[in-house]
């Protein structure tokens, strides 16, 4: 038990399914999900950027929906499913169509924002039934900041991934949510 100004801070037991694996820990109620993923689960692909929801570098999927892990407490994820960027294509698995498209379209430069962009786009790509419009893609990633690319290549990569996924060129994400 840690202290907050000399007062003990109680810990809570949580169990979260992260990338198909159960992670159990005793955490302080104030621990952010992003820190739980990095410190308890050992998954450092989820970035800490701004701690204010402005940059989107911490975006993960929670029960299949994109959320910003810097504004959610780990205890709120207890009993739920979290997919991080590491869960898109687990070790040894081929890259997903989304990851391949980011590479092919040069949708990344420094790479700091890439995990968040991939996670924000994963559900959009997986659910796309027709051709994605630039506007659809830009709205889906509007909560993610990239200071390097200018987004043109990011949008092209996401549209390419949707086309590849629809044509059977590979899953958008190979993580635990896929059959």
URZIMO-V638147 format. One line per field, one symbol per residue. psi: psi as a letter, one per 40 degrees, with the letter a starting at -180 (. if undefined). A space follows every 10 residues. Layout:
psi=???
This chain:
psi=hiigfehihi iihihhhhfe hhhiihiide hidddddddd efhedhihcd eeeddeeehi hhfeihihee ehidddehei hhhiddedgi heiiiidddd ddddefeicd ededdddddd ddddddehda hhiddddddd eeehhhedde eddddddddd ddddddeeei idheaeei.
